[in-house]
């Protein structure tokens, strides 16, 4: 008998571990394929969305609907509630751009844009 057979006989856990590693490798390959498909799907979805400038900020528009989130016109990231001294300003966390309207006006602006886009 060869040295490999001797190891397998002496350490039956070795065979179990080898089988477990093979199963994990197969699972890893499967998940990578799923991840790739998911990423492709997400990119397709993002490509179907588009930014629309309105009221000094960008809005995400898709299929005639406008998300009720304002985006920075420079960085294209969602604006957030501003400095701690004012919870009404919405600002970009990256470049400190401040929207020309208050937090409580986001929904109203989004619906106004949606109506305007619908009338085109």
HELIX and SHEET records of a PDB file:
HELIX    1   1 UNK A    3  UNK A   10  1                                   8    
HELIX    2   2 UNK A   12  UNK A   48  1                                  37    
HELIX    3   3 UNK A  103  UNK A  105  5                                   3    
HELIX    4   4 UNK A  106  UNK A  118  1                                  13    
SHEET    1   A 3 UNK A  50  UNK A  54  0                                        
SHEET    2   A 3 UNK A  57  UNK A  62 -1                                        
SHEET    3   A 3 UNK A  65  UNK A  71 -1                                        
SHEET    1   B 3 UNK A  80  UNK A  81  0                                        
SHEET    2   B 3 UNK A  89  UNK A  91 -1                                        
SHEET    3   B 3 UNK A  98  UNK A 102 -1                                        
END                                                                             
